Amino acid sequence: MSDESKPPEPPPQRAEDPCEASEKSRQAAELGRRATEEQRTAAECARNEAERFRRLAEDARELRDQQREALEMPRQERERLRQSREAARAAGEEARVAAETARHAAMEAVRVTAETLQAMLEHMKVVEEMRRTLRDIRDVNKLTSS
C-alpha cells in the first residue's frame, strides 16, 4: 500500500493543561447558563401567551353570555306573546260558544214568542167567535121579545 491510500493519522493528543480545562468548563457553564436563560425566556413567553389566550377566552365567554342574554329577551317576549295569543284564542272560543248559546236562546225565544202569538191569535178568534154568537143570541132575543 502506498502512503497516499492510508487514512491520515489524527494528531497526537496532548494532555490538557488546567487553564484550558478551566476555560472549557467556564464555556460549558456559560452555554448552560445561556440555555437556561433561553428556556426561562421561552417559558415566560409561553406563560404570557397562555395568559393572553386565557383573557381572550374569558372575553369570548363574556361575549357569548351577553349574546345569550340578548337572545333570551326576545325568546321570552315571544313566549309572552304566544301565551297572550293562546289566552286571546281561548277567550275568543269562549265568546264564540257564548254567542252560539245566546243565538240558540234567542231562536228559542222567537219560537216561544211565535207560539204564544199563535195561541193568542187562536184565543182572539175564539173570543171573536163568542162575541158573534152572543150578538146572534141577543139579536134572536130581541126578535122574540118584541
PABAKE-44436 format. One record per residue (C-alpha): residue number from 1; x, y, z; residue in one letter. Coordinates in pm, 1 decimal. Layout:
% PABAKE-44436
+-----+----------+----------+----------+--------+
: num :        u :        v :        w : residu :
+-----+----------+----------+----------+--------+
: NUM :        X :        Y :        Z :      a :
...
+-----+----------+----------+----------+--------+
% end
This chain:
% PABAKE-44436
+-----+----------+----------+----------+--------+
: num :        u :        v :        w : residu :
+-----+----------+----------+----------+--------+
:   1 :      0.0 :      0.0 :      0.0 :      m :
:   2 :    112.0 :    341.4 :    -73.5 :      s :
:   3 :    119.4 :    622.6 :    171.0 :      d :
:   4 :   -145.0 :    806.4 :    -22.6 :      e :
:   5 :   -410.0 :    540.2 :     31.2 :      s :
:   6 :   -361.5 :    531.8 :    405.3 :      k :
:   7 :   -601.2 :    740.8 :    606.5 :      p :
:   8 :   -438.7 :   1035.6 :    774.6 :      p :
:   9 :   -346.7 :    983.6 :   1131.6 :      e :
:  10 :   -510.9 :   1202.0 :   1388.8 :      p :
:  11 :   -281.2 :   1446.3 :   1552.6 :      p :
:  12 :   -136.8 :   1310.1 :   1869.6 :      p :
:  13 :   -335.8 :   1400.5 :   2173.2 :      q :
:  14 :   -168.3 :   1602.7 :   2427.0 :      r :
:  15 :   -258.4 :   1644.6 :   2788.4 :      a :
:  16 :   -484.1 :   1940.2 :   2863.4 :      e :
:  17 :   -343.1 :   2199.7 :   3076.3 :      d :
:  18 :   -551.6 :   2315.0 :   3375.0 :      p :
:  19 :   -612.3 :   2660.1 :   3231.2 :      c :
:  20 :   -756.7 :   2512.7 :   2916.4 :      e :
:  21 :   -977.9 :   2274.0 :   3115.3 :      a :
:  22 :  -1093.6 :   2558.1 :   3332.4 :      s :
:  23 :  -1173.9 :   2767.7 :   3026.1 :      e :
:  24 :  -1369.6 :   2480.9 :   2868.8 :      k :
:  25 :  -1557.1 :   2428.9 :   3193.6 :      s :
:  26 :  -1631.6 :   2801.9 :   3211.7 :      r :
:  27 :  -1751.7 :   2799.9 :   2849.0 :      q :
:  28 :  -1970.1 :   2494.3 :   2915.1 :      a :
:  29 :  -2115.8 :   2665.0 :   3224.0 :      a :
:  30 :  -2175.7 :   2979.3 :   3018.2 :      e :
:  31 :  -2351.1 :   2773.4 :   2748.7 :      l :
:  32 :  -2562.9 :   2604.6 :   3018.4 :      g :
:  33 :  -2647.0 :   2941.7 :   3169.3 :      r :
:  34 :  -2743.9 :   3075.3 :   2825.0 :      r :
:  35 :  -2955.7 :   2767.3 :   2757.5 :      a :
:  36 :  -3122.1 :   2803.3 :   3097.7 :      t :
:  37 :  -3181.2 :   3174.4 :   3035.0 :      e :
:  38 :  -3326.3 :   3097.7 :   2690.3 :      e :
:  39 :  -3552.2 :   2831.6 :   2845.8 :      q :
:  40 :  -3660.6 :   3077.1 :   3115.7 :      r :
:  41 :  -3732.9 :   3341.2 :   2849.2 :      t :
:  42 :  -3920.4 :   3087.6 :   2636.0 :      a :
:  43 :  -4119.0 :   2974.0 :   2940.6 :      a :
:  44 :  -4203.1 :   3335.8 :   3025.5 :      e :
:  45 :  -4314.3 :   3397.6 :   2665.5 :      c :
:  46 :  -4525.5 :   3082.8 :   2678.7 :      a :
:  47 :  -4681.5 :   3196.8 :   3009.3 :      r :
:  48 :  -4753.7 :   3540.6 :   2862.1 :      n :
:  49 :  -4906.2 :   3381.7 :   2551.7 :      e :
:  50 :  -5114.6 :   3144.3 :   2767.2 :      a :
:  51 :  -5234.9 :   3438.8 :   2976.7 :      e :
:  52 :  -5327.0 :   3628.5 :   2659.3 :      r :
:  53 :  -5523.6 :   3328.2 :   2531.8 :      f :
:  54 :  -5690.1 :   3289.4 :   2872.9 :      r :
:  55 :  -5801.2 :   3655.7 :   2857.8 :      r :
:  56 :  -5923.9 :   3609.8 :   2501.2 :      l :
:  57 :  -6118.7 :   3301.3 :   2604.3 :      a :
:  58 :  -6268.7 :   3488.0 :   2901.4 :      e :
:  59 :  -6366.1 :   3778.4 :   2673.8 :      d :
:  60 :  -6521.7 :   3531.8 :   2429.7 :      a :
:  61 :  -6718.5 :   3367.6 :   2716.0 :      r :
:  62 :  -6842.4 :   3706.6 :   2833.5 :      e :
:  63 :  -6944.2 :   3798.4 :   2480.1 :      l :
:  64 :  -7120.9 :   3463.2 :   2435.2 :      r :
:  65 :  -7302.9 :   3516.1 :   2766.7 :      d :
:  66 :  -7409.1 :   3864.8 :   2656.4 :      q :
:  67 :  -7531.6 :   3729.0 :   2324.9 :      q :
:  68 :  -7720.2 :   3451.1 :   2504.1 :      r :
:  69 :  -7885.7 :   3707.3 :   2731.5 :      e :
:  70 :  -7966.5 :   3926.6 :   2431.2 :      a :
:  71 :  -8127.0 :   3628.5 :   2257.8 :      l :
:  72 :  -8310.6 :   3524.8 :   2574.7 :      e :
:  73 :  -8502.8 :   3853.4 :   2595.7 :      m :
:  74 :  -8671.9 :   3817.3 :   2252.2 :      p :
:  75 :  -8736.6 :   3449.2 :   2324.9 :      r :
:  76 :  -8913.1 :   3540.8 :   2648.9 :      q :
:  77 :  -9108.1 :   3813.1 :   2466.4 :      e :
:  78 :  -9213.3 :   3560.9 :   2200.0 :      r :
:  79 :  -9323.1 :   3323.8 :   2476.6 :      e :
:  80 :  -9528.2 :   3600.5 :   2642.6 :      r :
:  81 :  -9685.5 :   3686.2 :   2306.0 :      l :
:  82 :  -9760.8 :   3318.2 :   2243.5 :      r :
:  83 :  -9928.0 :   3293.6 :   2584.1 :      q :
:  84 : -10125.1 :   3612.5 :   2510.5 :      s :
:  85 : -10233.9 :   3472.6 :   2174.4 :      r :
:  86 : -10336.4 :   3147.9 :   2339.3 :      e :
:  87 : -10534.7 :   3336.1 :   2604.5 :      a :
:  88 : -10699.1 :   3550.2 :   2332.8 :      a :
:  89 : -10777.6 :   3238.6 :   2131.2 :      r :
:  90 : -10933.3 :   3072.1 :   2437.4 :      a :
:  91 : -11131.1 :   3388.8 :   2515.8 :      a :
:  92 : -11243.2 :   3406.1 :   2153.6 :      g :
:  93 : -11353.6 :   3044.1 :   2166.6 :      e :
:  94 : -11545.0 :   3109.5 :   2488.7 :      e :
:  95 : -11706.3 :   3416.6 :   2328.8 :      a :
:  96 : -11798.2 :   3209.6 :   2022.8 :      r :
:  97 : -11958.3 :   2943.3 :   2244.4 :      v :
:  98 : -12142.1 :   3213.6 :   2441.9 :      a :
:  99 : -12260.8 :   3379.6 :   2119.5 :      a :
: 100 : -12378.5 :   3042.6 :   1987.5 :      e :
: 101 : -12561.9 :   2977.4 :   2313.6 :      t :
: 102 : -12717.1 :   3325.4 :   2301.3 :      a :
: 103 : -12819.0 :   3266.7 :   1939.0 :      r :
: 104 : -12988.2 :   2941.0 :   2032.5 :      h :
: 105 : -13159.0 :   3113.4 :   2325.7 :      a :
: 106 : -13276.7 :   3396.4 :   2100.5 :      a :
: 107 : -13406.2 :   3147.5 :   1844.0 :      m :
: 108 : -13588.0 :   2962.0 :   2120.2 :      e :
: 109 : -13732.3 :   3291.2 :   2246.6 :      a :
: 110 : -13851.2 :   3376.6 :   1895.3 :      v :
: 111 : -14008.0 :   3029.9 :   1862.9 :      r :
: 112 : -14181.1 :   3062.6 :   2200.4 :      v :
: 113 : -14296.1 :   3414.3 :   2112.1 :      t :
: 114 : -14435.0 :   3286.2 :   1780.8 :      a :
: 115 : -14615.3 :   3003.4 :   1960.0 :      e :
: 116 : -14752.2 :   3248.7 :   2215.0 :      t :
: 117 : -14868.1 :   3484.3 :   1942.3 :      l :
: 118 : -15025.7 :   3190.7 :   1758.8 :      q :
: 119 : -15204.2 :   3085.3 :   2077.6 :      a :
: 120 : -15318.4 :   3442.9 :   2137.6 :      m :
: 121 : -15446.3 :   3461.0 :   1781.0 :      l :
: 122 : -15637.6 :   3139.3 :   1836.9 :      e :
: 123 : -15781.6 :   3279.5 :   2160.0 :      h :
: 124 : -15873.6 :   3601.8 :   1987.8 :      m :
: 125 : -16051.2 :   3402.4 :   1718.0 :      k :
: 126 : -16239.4 :   3210.3 :   1987.1 :      v :
: 127 : -16328.9 :   3536.1 :   2162.6 :      v :
: 128 : -16442.5 :   3687.7 :   1835.3 :      e :
: 129 : -16648.7 :   3377.5 :   1761.9 :      e :
: 130 : -16802.8 :   3400.3 :   2109.2 :      m :
: 131 : -16890.4 :   3767.0 :   2050.2 :      r :
: 132 : -17059.7 :   3682.8 :   1724.8 :      r :
: 133 : -17250.3 :   3408.5 :   1893.3 :      t :
: 134 : -17352.7 :   3641.2 :   2176.0 :      l :
: 135 : -17461.0 :   3907.9 :   1925.3 :      r :
: 136 : -17660.2 :   3648.8 :   1740.0 :      d :
: 137 : -17823.8 :   3536.6 :   2064.0 :      i :
: 138 : -17901.6 :   3896.3 :   2158.9 :      r :
: 139 : -18046.1 :   3962.4 :   1815.7 :      d :
: 140 : -18258.9 :   3648.7 :   1842.3 :      v :
: 141 : -18375.2 :   3751.8 :   2188.0 :      n :
: 142 : -18469.0 :   4095.3 :   2063.8 :      k :
: 143 : -18677.8 :   3944.6 :   1790.6 :      l :
: 144 : -18851.1 :   3707.4 :   2023.4 :      t :
: 145 : -18923.9 :   3962.1 :   2283.8 :      s :
: 146 : -19085.2 :   4207.1 :   2050.8 :      s :
+-----+----------+----------+----------+--------+
% end
